[in-house]
């Protein structure tokens, strides 16, 4: 799920039962009482950030479907 800042609330995060939070804003990790794993990325995610996110998703769900031609 991708949430715009206006819809990001503690209740929403809790209700959605997120497994992984990806953010580029460190205070979010402390502002909300998260029980999910998290990944802090650069302000503009780079190739290393995306590779790390992909690896985290694969380890969370066990697979990742994507078009390798892209």
PQR file with spaces between the fields and no chain letter, atoms N, CA, C, O and H, PARSE charges and radii, in Angstrom:
ATOM       1  N    UNK     1       0.846   -1.148    0.000 -0.4000 1.5000
ATOM       2  CA   UNK     1       0.000    0.000    0.000 -0.0000 2.0000
ATOM       3  C    UNK     1       0.903    1.226    0.000  0.5500 1.7000
ATOM       4  O    UNK     1       1.938    1.242    0.665 -0.5500 1.4000
ATOM       5  N    UNK     2       0.516    2.226   -0.730 -0.4000 1.5000
ATOM       6  CA   UNK     2       1.237    3.488   -0.758 -0.0000 2.0000
ATOM       7  C    UNK     2       0.291    4.553   -0.228  0.5500 1.7000
ATOM       8  O    UNK     2      -0.793    4.759   -0.773 -0.5500 1.4000
ATOM       9  H    UNK     2      -0.325    2.213   -1.271  0.4000 1.0000
ATOM      10  N    UNK     3       0.702    5.221    0.824 -0.4000 1.5000
ATOM      11  CA   UNK     3      -0.159    6.217    1.449 -0.0000 2.0000
ATOM      12  C    UNK     3       0.404    7.617    1.278  0.5500 1.7000
ATOM      13  O    UNK     3       1.584    7.849    1.537 -0.5500 1.4000
ATOM      14  H    UNK     3       1.583    5.054    1.266  0.4000 1.0000
ATOM      15  N    UNK     4      -0.438    8.555    0.843 -0.4000 1.5000
ATOM      16  CA   UNK     4      -0.003    9.947    0.875 -0.0000 2.0000
ATOM      17  C    UNK     4       0.077   10.404    2.328  0.5500 1.7000
ATOM      18  O    UNK     4      -0.608    9.858    3.193 -0.5500 1.4000
ATOM      19  H    UNK     4      -1.397    8.366    0.633  0.4000 1.0000
ATOM      20  N    UNK     5       0.887   11.376    2.588 -0.4000 1.5000
ATOM      21  CA   UNK     5       1.117   11.854    3.947 -0.0000 2.0000
ATOM      22  C    UNK     5      -0.178   12.173    4.689  0.5500 1.7000
ATOM      23  O    UNK     5      -0.286   11.907    5.886 -0.5500 1.4000
ATOM      24  H    UNK     5       1.444   11.820    1.886  0.4000 1.0000
ATOM      25  N    UNK     6      -1.158   12.738    3.992 -0.4000 1.5000
ATOM      26  CA   UNK     6      -2.413   13.130    4.632 -0.0000 2.0000
ATOM      27  C    UNK     6      -3.188   11.923    5.179  0.5500 1.7000
ATOM      28  O    UNK     6      -3.996   12.079    6.095 -0.5500 1.4000
ATOM      29  H    UNK     6      -1.071   12.953    3.019  0.4000 1.0000
ATOM      30  N    UNK     7      -2.956   10.742    4.639 -0.4000 1.5000
ATOM      31  CA   UNK     7      -3.700    9.546    5.071 -0.0000 2.0000
ATOM      32  C    UNK     7      -2.879    8.642    5.979  0.5500 1.7000
ATOM      33  O    UNK     7      -3.342    7.574    6.380 -0.5500 1.4000
ATOM      34  H    UNK     7      -2.300   10.616    3.895  0.4000 1.0000
ATOM      35  N    UNK     8      -1.683    9.059    6.299 -0.4000 1.5000
ATOM      36  CA   UNK     8      -0.811    8.256    7.148 -0.0000 2.0000
ATOM      37  C    UNK     8      -1.160    8.503    8.611  0.5500 1.7000
ATOM      38  O    UNK     8      -0.902    9.581    9.147 -0.5500 1.4000
ATOM      39  H    UNK     8      -1.307    9.926    5.973  0.4000 1.0000
ATOM      40  N    UNK     9      -1.745    7.504    9.247 -0.4000 1.5000
ATOM      41  CA   UNK     9      -2.109    7.601   10.656 -0.0000 2.0000
ATOM      42  C    UNK     9      -1.707    6.317   11.367  0.5500 1.7000
ATOM      43  O    UNK     9      -1.510    5.280   10.734 -0.5500 1.4000
ATOM      44  H    UNK     9      -1.955    6.629    8.811  0.4000 1.0000
ATOM      45  N    UNK    10      -1.588    6.396   12.678 -0.4000 1.5000
ATOM      46  CA   UNK    10      -1.272    5.206   13.469 -0.0000 2.0000
ATOM      47  C    UNK    10      -2.350    4.142   13.272  0.5500 1.7000
ATOM      48  O    UNK    10      -2.034    2.964   13.101 -0.5500 1.4000
ATOM      49  H    UNK    10      -1.748    7.238   13.192  0.4000 1.0000
ATOM      50  N    UNK    11      -3.612    4.544   13.295 -0.4000 1.5000
ATOM      51  CA   UNK    11      -4.707    3.584   13.118 -0.0000 2.0000
ATOM      52  C    UNK    11      -4.627    2.888   11.767  0.5500 1.7000
ATOM      53  O    UNK    11      -4.822    1.677   11.672 -0.5500 1.4000
ATOM      54  H    UNK    11      -3.869    5.501   13.435  0.4000 1.0000
ATOM      55  N    UNK    12      -4.344    3.651   10.734 -0.4000 1.5000
ATOM      56  CA   UNK    12      -4.255    3.076    9.380 -0.0000 2.0000
ATOM      57  C    UNK    12      -3.116    2.070    9.295  0.5500 1.7000
ATOM      58  O    UNK    12      -3.284    0.987    8.733 -0.5500 1.4000
ATOM      59  H    UNK    12      -4.186    4.636   10.811  0.4000 1.0000
ATOM      60  N    UNK    13      -1.972    2.417    9.844 -0.4000 1.5000
ATOM      61  CA   UNK    13      -0.831    1.500    9.820 -0.0000 2.0000
ATOM      62  C    UNK    13      -1.130    0.236   10.613  0.5500 1.7000
ATOM      63  O    UNK    13      -0.738   -0.858   10.205 -0.5500 1.4000
ATOM      64  H    UNK    13      -1.836    3.296   10.300  0.4000 1.0000
ATOM      65  N    UNK    14      -1.812    0.372   11.730 -0.4000 1.5000
ATOM      66  CA   UNK    14      -2.147   -0.772   12.563 -0.0000 2.0000
ATOM      67  C    UNK    14      -3.199   -1.647   11.876  0.5500 1.7000
ATOM      68  O    UNK    14      -3.069   -2.871   11.841 -0.5500 1.4000
ATOM      69  H    UNK    14      -2.131    1.260   12.061  0.4000 1.0000
ATOM      70  N    UNK    15      -4.237   -1.015   11.332 -0.4000 1.5000
ATOM      71  CA   UNK    15      -5.320   -1.758   10.685 -0.0000 2.0000
ATOM      72  C    UNK    15      -4.855   -2.518    9.453  0.5500 1.7000
ATOM      73  O    UNK    15      -5.345   -3.614    9.180 -0.5500 1.4000
ATOM      74  H    UNK    15      -4.342   -0.021   11.361  0.4000 1.0000
ATOM      75  N    UNK    16      -3.919   -1.953    8.709 -0.4000 1.5000
ATOM      76  CA   UNK    16      -3.444   -2.578    7.472 -0.0000 2.0000
ATOM      77  C    UNK    16      -2.468   -3.720    7.726  0.5500 1.7000
ATOM      78  O    UNK    16      -2.171   -4.491    6.813 -0.5500 1.4000
ATOM      79  H    UNK    16      -3.520   -1.062    8.931  0.4000 1.0000
ATOM      80  N    UNK    17      -1.972   -3.839    8.934 -0.4000 1.5000
ATOM      81  CA   UNK    17      -1.025   -4.892    9.309 -0.0000 2.0000
ATOM      82  C    UNK    17       0.146   -4.974    8.316  0.5500 1.7000
ATOM      83  O    UNK    17       0.423   -6.029    7.745 -0.5500 1.4000
ATOM      84  H    UNK    17      -2.214   -3.213    9.676  0.4000 1.0000
ATOM      85  N    UNK    18       0.809   -3.858    8.132 -0.4000 1.5000
ATOM      86  CA   UNK    18       1.934   -3.779    7.202 -0.0000 2.0000
ATOM      87  C    UNK    18       3.091   -4.658    7.670  0.5500 1.7000
ATOM      88  O    UNK    18       3.393   -4.718    8.862 -0.5500 1.4000
ATOM      89  H    UNK    18       0.584   -3.001    8.596  0.4000 1.0000
ATOM      90  N    UNK    19       3.731   -5.336    6.728 -0.4000 1.5000
ATOM      91  CA   UNK    19       4.898   -6.166    7.020 -0.0000 2.0000
ATOM      92  C    UNK    19       6.196   -5.401    6.865  0.5500 1.7000
ATOM      93  O    UNK    19       7.192   -5.715    7.518 -0.5500 1.4000
ATOM      94  H    UNK    19       3.485   -5.288    5.760  0.4000 1.0000
ATOM      95  N    UNK    20       6.187   -4.400    6.004 -0.4000 1.5000
ATOM      96  CA   UNK    20       7.402   -3.631    5.724 -0.0000 2.0000
ATOM      97  C    UNK    20       7.015   -2.185    5.455  0.5500 1.7000
ATOM      98  O    UNK    20       6.149   -1.908    4.626 -0.5500 1.4000
ATOM      99  H    UNK    20       5.378   -4.145    5.474  0.4000 1.0000
ATOM     100  N    UNK    21       7.662   -1.270    6.159 -0.4000 1.5000
ATOM     101  CA   UNK    21       7.465    0.162    5.945 -0.0000 2.0000
ATOM     102  C    UNK    21       8.708    0.685    5.235  0.5500 1.7000
ATOM     103  O    UNK    21       9.830    0.460    5.688 -0.5500 1.4000
ATOM     104  H    UNK    21       8.366   -1.495    6.832  0.4000 1.0000
ATOM     105  N    UNK    22       8.505    1.381    4.123 -0.4000 1.5000
ATOM     106  CA   UNK    22       9.605    2.009    3.394 -0.0000 2.0000
ATOM     107  C    UNK    22       9.362    3.507    3.429  0.5500 1.7000
ATOM     108  O    UNK    22       8.308    3.985    3.008 -0.5500 1.4000
ATOM     109  H    UNK    22       7.593    1.564    3.755  0.4000 1.0000
ATOM     110  N    UNK    23      10.332    4.239    3.927 -0.4000 1.5000
ATOM     111  CA   UNK    23      10.203    5.688    4.023 -0.0000 2.0000
ATOM     112  C    UNK    23      11.554    6.349    3.791  0.5500 1.7000
ATOM     113  O    UNK    23      12.608    5.732    3.948 -0.5500 1.4000
ATOM     114  H    UNK    23      11.188    3.852    4.269  0.4000 1.0000
ATOM     115  N    UNK    24      11.492    7.617    3.416 -0.4000 1.5000
ATOM     116  CA   UNK    24      12.722    8.394    3.300 -0.0000 2.0000
ATOM     117  C    UNK    24      12.767    9.473    4.380  0.5500 1.7000
ATOM     118  O    UNK    24      13.575   10.399    4.312 -0.5500 1.4000
ATOM     119  H    UNK    24      10.636    8.119    3.289  0.4000 1.0000
ATOM     120  N    UNK    25      11.890    9.342    5.379 -0.4000 1.5000
ATOM     121  CA   UNK    25      11.775   10.363    6.422 -0.0000 2.0000
ATOM     122  C    UNK    25      11.888    9.696    7.793  0.5500 1.7000
ATOM     123  O    UNK    25      10.936    9.083    8.274 -0.5500 1.4000
ATOM     124  H    UNK    25      11.234    8.590    5.434  0.4000 1.0000
ATOM     125  N    UNK    26      13.038    9.819    8.402 -0.4000 1.5000
ATOM     126  CA   UNK    26      13.345    9.135    9.658 -0.0000 2.0000
ATOM     127  C    UNK    26      12.348    9.395   10.789  0.5500 1.7000
ATOM     128  O    UNK    26      12.015    8.456   11.511 -0.5500 1.4000
ATOM     129  H    UNK    26      13.812   10.317    8.010  0.4000 1.0000
ATOM     130  N    UNK    27      11.856   10.622   10.980 -0.4000 1.5000
ATOM     131  CA   UNK    27      10.911   10.844   12.089 -0.0000 2.0000
ATOM     132  C    UNK    27       9.661    9.953   12.047  0.5500 1.7000
ATOM     133  O    UNK    27       9.082    9.665   13.094 -0.5500 1.4000
ATOM     134  H    UNK    27      12.127   11.385   10.393  0.4000 1.0000
ATOM     135  N    UNK    28       9.234    9.508   10.844 -0.4000 1.5000
ATOM     136  CA   UNK    28       8.069    8.617   10.779 -0.0000 2.0000
ATOM     137  C    UNK    28       8.303    7.338   11.577  0.5500 1.7000
ATOM     138  O    UNK    28       7.373    6.771   12.150 -0.5500 1.4000
ATOM     139  H    UNK    28       9.705    9.741    9.994  0.4000 1.0000
ATOM     140  N    UNK    29       9.542    6.899   11.606 -0.4000 1.5000
ATOM     141  CA   UNK    29       9.849    5.645   12.297 -0.0000 2.0000
ATOM     142  C    UNK    29       9.675    5.778   13.802  0.5500 1.7000
ATOM     143  O    UNK    29       9.431    4.787   14.490 -0.5500 1.4000
ATOM     144  H    UNK    29      10.298    7.360   11.140  0.4000 1.0000
ATOM     145  N    UNK    30       9.798    6.996   14.318 -0.4000 1.5000
ATOM     146  CA   UNK    30       9.652    7.222   15.752 -0.0000 2.0000
ATOM     147  C    UNK    30       8.275    7.768   16.120  0.5500 1.7000
ATOM     148  O    UNK    30       7.784    7.554   17.228 -0.5500 1.4000
ATOM     149  H    UNK    30       9.995    7.802   13.759  0.4000 1.0000
ATOM     150  N    UNK    31       7.658    8.481   15.165 -0.4000 1.5000
ATOM     151  CA   UNK    31       6.358    9.096   15.416 -0.0000 2.0000
ATOM     152  C    UNK    31       5.259    8.048   15.567  0.5500 1.7000
ATOM     153  O    UNK    31       4.348    8.202   16.381 -0.5500 1.4000
ATOM     154  H    UNK    31       8.058    8.654   14.264  0.4000 1.0000
ATOM     155  N    UNK    32       5.355    6.986   14.778 -0.4000 1.5000
ATOM     156  CA   UNK    32       4.361    5.917   14.826 -0.0000 2.0000
ATOM     157  C    UNK    32       4.966    4.714   15.538  0.5500 1.7000
ATOM     158  O    UNK    32       6.150    4.417   15.375 -0.5500 1.4000
ATOM     159  H    UNK    32       6.095    6.861   14.117  0.4000 1.0000
ATOM     160  N    UNK    33       4.173    4.049   16.302 -0.4000 1.5000
ATOM     161  CA   UNK    33       4.650    2.865   17.022 -0.0000 2.0000
ATOM     162  C    UNK    33       4.514    1.668   16.086  0.5500 1.7000
ATOM     163  O    UNK    33       3.503    0.966   16.092 -0.5500 1.4000
ATOM     164  H    UNK    33       3.212    4.291   16.434  0.4000 1.0000
ATOM     165  N    UNK    34       5.544    1.453   15.291 -0.4000 1.5000
ATOM     166  CA   UNK    34       5.490    0.438   14.250 -0.0000 2.0000
ATOM     167  C    UNK    34       5.917   -0.921   14.782  0.5500 1.7000
ATOM     168  O    UNK    34       6.895   -1.045   15.519 -0.5500 1.4000
ATOM     169  H    UNK    34       6.365    2.023   15.286  0.4000 1.0000
ATOM     170  N    UNK    35       5.160   -1.931   14.390 -0.4000 1.5000
ATOM     171  CA   UNK    35       5.531   -3.290   14.721 -0.0000 2.0000
ATOM     172  C    UNK    35       6.099   -3.999   13.492  0.5500 1.7000
ATOM     173  O    UNK    35       6.499   -5.160   13.570 -0.5500 1.4000
ATOM     174  H    UNK    35       4.366   -1.830   13.791  0.4000 1.0000
ATOM     175  N    UNK    36       6.132   -3.308   12.378 -0.4000 1.5000
ATOM     176  CA   UNK    36       6.631   -3.876   11.127 -0.0000 2.0000
ATOM     177  C    UNK    36       8.115   -3.563   10.964  0.5500 1.7000
ATOM     178  O    UNK    36       8.646   -2.638   11.580 -0.5500 1.4000
ATOM     179  H    UNK    36       5.807   -2.365   12.315  0.4000 1.0000
ATOM     180  N    UNK    37       8.764   -4.350   10.128 -0.4000 1.5000
ATOM     181  CA   UNK    37      10.128   -4.023    9.728 -0.0000 2.0000
ATOM     182  C    UNK    37      10.080   -2.739    8.913  0.5500 1.7000
ATOM     183  O    UNK    37       9.033   -2.362    8.387 -0.5500 1.4000
ATOM     184  H    UNK    37       8.333   -5.101    9.628  0.4000 1.0000
ATOM     185  N    UNK    38      11.217   -2.077    8.815 -0.4000 1.5000
ATOM     186  CA   UNK    38      11.253   -0.845    8.038 -0.0000 2.0000
ATOM     187  C    UNK    38      12.547   -0.758    7.257  0.5500 1.7000
ATOM     188  O    UNK    38      13.534   -1.423    7.571 -0.5500 1.4000
ATOM     189  H    UNK    38      12.068   -2.383    9.242  0.4000 1.0000
ATOM     190  N    UNK    39      12.519    0.072    6.239 -0.4000 1.5000
ATOM     191  CA   UNK    39      13.699    0.358    5.438 -0.0000 2.0000
ATOM     192  C    UNK    39      13.722    1.859    5.194  0.5500 1.7000
ATOM     193  O    UNK    39      12.781    2.421    4.634 -0.5500 1.4000
ATOM     194  H    UNK    39      11.717    0.612    5.985  0.4000 1.0000
ATOM     195  N    UNK    40      14.791    2.495    5.613 -0.4000 1.5000
ATOM     196  CA   UNK    40      14.964    3.928    5.410 -0.0000 2.0000
ATOM     197  C    UNK    40      15.780    4.124    4.134  0.5500 1.7000
ATOM     198  O    UNK    40      16.909    3.645    4.028 -0.5500 1.4000
ATOM     199  H    UNK    40      15.556    2.039    6.067  0.4000 1.0000
ATOM     200  N    UNK    41      15.197    4.834    3.167 -0.4000 1.5000
ATOM     201  CA   UNK    41      15.862    5.051    1.885 -0.0000 2.0000
ATOM     202  C    UNK    41      16.301    6.513    1.768  0.5500 1.7000
ATOM     203  O    UNK    41      15.928    7.355    2.585 -0.5500 1.4000
ATOM     204  H    UNK    41      14.280    5.224    3.253  0.4000 1.0000
ATOM     205  N    UNK    42      17.086    6.789    0.755 -0.4000 1.5000
ATOM     206  CA   UNK    42      17.512    8.164    0.485 -0.0000 2.0000
ATOM     207  C    UNK    42      16.320    9.027    0.098  0.5500 1.7000
ATOM     208  O    UNK    42      15.262    8.513   -0.267 -0.5500 1.4000
ATOM     209  H    UNK    42      17.389    6.105    0.092  0.4000 1.0000
ATOM     210  N    UNK    43      16.498   10.345    0.182 -0.4000 1.5000
ATOM     211  CA   UNK    43      15.419   11.272   -0.176 -0.0000 2.0000
ATOM     212  C    UNK    43      14.910   10.964   -1.581  0.5500 1.7000
ATOM     213  O    UNK    43      13.702   10.920   -1.815 -0.5500 1.4000
ATOM     214  H    UNK    43      17.357   10.763    0.480  0.4000 1.0000
ATOM     215  N    UNK    44      15.817   10.758   -2.492 -0.4000 1.5000
ATOM     216  CA   UNK    44      15.493   10.246   -3.831 -0.0000 2.0000
ATOM     217  C    UNK    44      16.100    8.851   -3.911  0.5500 1.7000
ATOM     218  O    UNK    44      17.314    8.717   -4.059 -0.5500 1.4000
ATOM     219  H    UNK    44      16.798   10.795   -2.302  0.4000 1.0000
ATOM     220  N    UNK    45      15.276    7.809   -3.815 -0.4000 1.5000
ATOM     221  CA   UNK    45      15.816    6.446   -3.794 -0.0000 2.0000
ATOM     222  C    UNK    45      16.713    6.171   -5.003  0.5500 1.7000
ATOM     223  O    UNK    45      16.370    6.501   -6.138 -0.5500 1.4000
ATOM     224  H    UNK    45      14.289    7.917   -3.695  0.4000 1.0000
ATOM     225  N    UNK    46      17.861    5.565   -4.735 -0.4000 1.5000
ATOM     226  CA   UNK    46      18.795    5.223   -5.799 -0.0000 2.0000
ATOM     227  C    UNK    46      18.719    3.719   -6.084  0.5500 1.7000
ATOM     228  O    UNK    46      17.906    3.008   -5.493 -0.5500 1.4000
ATOM     229  H    UNK    46      18.140    5.297   -3.813  0.4000 1.0000
ATOM     230  N    UNK    47      19.558    3.255   -6.976 -0.4000 1.5000
ATOM     231  CA   UNK    47      19.534    1.841   -7.372 -0.0000 2.0000
ATOM     232  C    UNK    47      19.776    0.917   -6.180  0.5500 1.7000
ATOM     233  O    UNK    47      19.172   -0.153   -6.096 -0.5500 1.4000
ATOM     234  H    UNK    47      20.219    3.833   -7.455  0.4000 1.0000
ATOM     235  N    UNK    48      20.649    1.318   -5.262 -0.4000 1.5000
ATOM     236  CA   UNK    48      20.902    0.493   -4.073 -0.0000 2.0000
ATOM     237  C    UNK    48      19.664    0.400   -3.184  0.5500 1.7000
ATOM     238  O    UNK    48      19.362   -0.663   -2.641 -0.5500 1.4000
ATOM     239  H    UNK    48      21.139    2.187   -5.330  0.4000 1.0000
ATOM     240  N    UNK    49      18.951    1.514   -3.038 -0.4000 1.5000
ATOM     241  CA   UNK    49      17.717    1.505   -2.256 -0.0000 2.0000
ATOM     242  C    UNK    49      16.708    0.534   -2.861  0.5500 1.7000
ATOM     243  O    UNK    49      16.136   -0.295   -2.153 -0.5500 1.4000
ATOM     244  H    UNK    49      19.197    2.377   -3.479  0.4000 1.0000
ATOM     245  N    UNK    50      16.489    0.641   -4.184 -0.4000 1.5000
ATOM     246  CA   UNK    50      15.511   -0.220   -4.847 -0.0000 2.0000
ATOM     247  C    UNK    50      15.915   -1.687   -4.767  0.5500 1.7000
ATOM     248  O    UNK    50      15.057   -2.551   -4.586 -0.5500 1.4000
ATOM     249  H    UNK    50      16.953    1.314   -4.759  0.4000 1.0000
ATOM     250  N    UNK    51      17.195   -1.980   -4.899 -0.4000 1.5000
ATOM     251  CA   UNK    51      17.653   -3.364   -4.783 -0.0000 2.0000
ATOM     252  C    UNK    51      17.405   -3.893   -3.368  0.5500 1.7000
ATOM     253  O    UNK    51      16.985   -5.037   -3.199 -0.5500 1.4000
ATOM     254  H    UNK    51      17.892   -1.278   -5.046  0.4000 1.0000
ATOM     255  N    UNK    52      17.661   -3.071   -2.365 -0.4000 1.5000
ATOM     256  CA   UNK    52      17.433   -3.477   -0.975 -0.0000 2.0000
ATOM     257  C    UNK    52      15.945   -3.711   -0.712  0.5500 1.7000
ATOM     258  O    UNK    52      15.571   -4.671   -0.039 -0.5500 1.4000
ATOM     259  H    UNK    52      18.002   -2.141   -2.502  0.4000 1.0000
ATOM     260  N    UNK    53      15.092   -2.817   -1.253 -0.4000 1.5000
ATOM     261  CA   UNK    53      13.649   -2.983   -1.094 -0.0000 2.0000
ATOM     262  C    UNK    53      13.202   -4.281   -1.759  0.5500 1.7000
ATOM     263  O    UNK    53      12.432   -5.047   -1.179 -0.5500 1.4000
ATOM     264  H    UNK    53      15.396   -2.037   -1.799  0.4000 1.0000
ATOM     265  N    UNK    54      13.682   -4.523   -2.962 -0.4000 1.5000
ATOM     266  CA   UNK    54      13.318   -5.755   -3.666 -0.0000 2.0000
ATOM     267  C    UNK    54      13.719   -6.976   -2.852  0.5500 1.7000
ATOM     268  O    UNK    54      12.930   -7.910   -2.707 -0.5500 1.4000
ATOM     269  H    UNK    54      14.307   -3.901   -3.432  0.4000 1.0000
ATOM     270  N    UNK    55      14.928   -6.980   -2.323 -0.4000 1.5000
ATOM     271  CA   UNK    55      15.397   -8.102   -1.509 -0.0000 2.0000
ATOM     272  C    UNK    55      14.538   -8.284   -0.267  0.5500 1.7000
ATOM     273  O    UNK    55      14.214   -9.413    0.102 -0.5500 1.4000
ATOM     274  H    UNK    55      15.569   -6.221   -2.441  0.4000 1.0000
ATOM     275  N    UNK    56      14.166   -7.185    0.378 -0.4000 1.5000
ATOM     276  CA   UNK    56      13.308   -7.266    1.575 -0.0000 2.0000
ATOM     277  C    UNK    56      11.942   -7.834    1.229  0.5500 1.7000
ATOM     278  O    UNK    56      11.395   -8.644    1.977 -0.5500 1.4000
ATOM     279  H    UNK    56      14.429   -6.268    0.078  0.4000 1.0000
ATOM     280  N    UNK    57      11.384   -7.405    0.084 -0.4000 1.5000
ATOM     281  CA   UNK    57      10.082   -7.927   -0.335 -0.0000 2.0000
ATOM     282  C    UNK    57      10.148   -9.417   -0.642  0.5500 1.7000
ATOM     283  O    UNK    57       9.258  -10.177   -0.261 -0.5500 1.4000
ATOM     284  H    UNK    57      11.829   -6.747   -0.523  0.4000 1.0000
ATOM     285  N    UNK    58      11.196   -9.826   -1.327 -0.4000 1.5000
ATOM     286  CA   UNK    58      11.358  -11.240   -1.639 -0.0000 2.0000
ATOM     287  C    UNK    58      11.473  -12.051   -0.353  0.5500 1.7000
ATOM     288  O    UNK    58      10.881  -13.125   -0.249 -0.5500 1.4000
ATOM     289  H    UNK    58      11.919   -9.209   -1.637  0.4000 1.0000
ATOM     290  N    UNK    59      12.221  -11.555    0.622 -0.4000 1.5000
ATOM     291  CA   UNK    59      12.369  -12.298    1.873 -0.0000 2.0000
ATOM     292  C    UNK    59      11.069  -12.294    2.681  0.5500 1.7000
ATOM     293  O    UNK    59      10.835  -13.204    3.476 -0.5500 1.4000
ATOM     294  H    UNK    59      12.701  -10.682    0.538  0.4000 1.0000
ATOM     295  N    UNK    60      10.221  -11.278    2.484 -0.4000 1.5000
ATOM     296  CA   UNK    60       8.951  -11.195    3.201 -0.0000 2.0000
ATOM     297  C    UNK    60       7.890  -12.098    2.582  0.5500 1.7000
ATOM     298  O    UNK    60       7.202  -12.823    3.300 -0.5500 1.4000
ATOM     299  H    UNK    60      10.411  -10.538    1.837  0.4000 1.0000
ATOM     300  N    UNK    61       7.750  -12.063    1.260 -0.4000 1.5000
ATOM     301  CA   UNK    61       6.685  -12.834    0.611 -0.0000 2.0000
ATOM     302  C    UNK    61       7.192  -14.108   -0.042  0.5500 1.7000
ATOM     303  O    UNK    61       6.390  -14.960   -0.424 -0.5500 1.4000
ATOM     304  H    UNK    61       8.309  -11.474    0.676  0.4000 1.0000
ATOM     305  N    UNK    62       8.501  -14.259   -0.179 -0.4000 1.5000
ATOM     306  CA   UNK    62       9.071  -15.479   -0.738 -0.0000 2.0000
ATOM     307  C    UNK    62       9.253  -15.458   -2.242  0.5500 1.7000
ATOM     308  O    UNK    62       9.881  -16.359   -2.797 -0.5500 1.4000
ATOM     309  H    UNK    62       9.153  -13.567    0.132  0.4000 1.0000
ATOM     310  N    UNK    63       8.720  -14.458   -2.908 -0.4000 1.5000
ATOM     311  CA   UNK    63       8.881  -14.340   -4.359 -0.0000 2.0000
ATOM     312  C    UNK    63       8.547  -12.910   -4.749  0.5500 1.7000
ATOM     313  O    UNK    63       7.998  -12.148   -3.954 -0.5500 1.4000
ATOM     314  H    UNK    63       8.210  -13.726   -2.457  0.4000 1.0000
ATOM     315  N    UNK    64       8.876  -12.563   -5.958 -0.4000 1.5000
ATOM     316  CA   UNK    64       8.529  -11.245   -6.470 -0.0000 2.0000
ATOM     317  C    UNK    64       8.367  -11.375   -7.975  0.5500 1.7000
ATOM     318  O    UNK    64       9.316  -11.713   -8.682 -0.5500 1.4000
ATOM     319  H    UNK    64       9.322  -13.182   -6.604  0.4000 1.0000
ATOM     320  N    UNK    65       7.178  -11.108   -8.456 -0.4000 1.5000
ATOM     321  CA   UNK    65       6.914  -11.154   -9.900 -0.0000 2.0000
ATOM     322  C    UNK    65       7.201   -9.790  -10.489  0.5500 1.7000
ATOM     323  O    UNK    65       6.648   -8.784  -10.043 -0.5500 1.4000
ATOM     324  H    UNK    65       6.407  -10.834   -7.882  0.4000 1.0000
ATOM     325  N    UNK    66       8.047   -9.753  -11.468 -0.4000 1.5000
ATOM     326  CA   UNK    66       8.301   -8.516  -12.179 -0.0000 2.0000
ATOM     327  C    UNK    66       8.819   -8.855  -13.558  0.5500 1.7000
ATOM     328  O    UNK    66       9.339   -9.947  -13.784 -0.5500 1.4000
ATOM     329  H    UNK    66       8.497  -10.569  -11.830  0.4000 1.0000
ATOM     330  N    UNK    67       8.679   -7.925  -14.472 -0.4000 1.5000
ATOM     331  CA   UNK    67       9.092   -8.127  -15.856 -0.0000 2.0000
ATOM     332  C    UNK    67      10.582   -7.852  -15.959  0.5500 1.7000
ATOM     333  O    UNK    67      11.012   -6.708  -15.815 -0.5500 1.4000
ATOM     334  H    UNK    67       8.256   -7.037  -14.287  0.4000 1.0000
ATOM     335  N    UNK    68      11.374   -8.886  -16.208 -0.4000 1.5000
ATOM     336  CA   UNK    68      12.829   -8.728  -16.277 -0.0000 2.0000
ATOM     337  C    UNK    68      13.305   -7.939  -17.482  0.5500 1.7000
ATOM     338  O    UNK    68      14.467   -7.535  -17.540 -0.5500 1.4000
ATOM     339  H    UNK    68      11.025   -9.816  -16.325  0.4000 1.0000
ATOM     340  N    UNK    69      12.410   -7.713  -18.457 -0.4000 1.5000
ATOM     341  CA   UNK    69      12.816   -6.970  -19.650 -0.0000 2.0000
ATOM     342  C    UNK    69      12.893   -5.476  -19.394  0.5500 1.7000
ATOM     343  O    UNK    69      13.428   -4.738  -20.221 -0.5500 1.4000
ATOM     344  H    UNK    69      11.466   -8.041  -18.411  0.4000 1.0000
ATOM     345  N    UNK    70      12.365   -5.010  -18.253 -0.4000 1.5000
ATOM     346  CA   UNK    70      12.390   -3.576  -17.957 -0.0000 2.0000
ATOM     347  C    UNK    70      13.714   -3.149  -17.400  0.5500 1.7000
ATOM     348  O    UNK    70      13.905   -1.971  -17.097 -0.5500 1.4000
ATOM     349  H    UNK    70      11.931   -5.609  -17.581  0.4000 1.0000
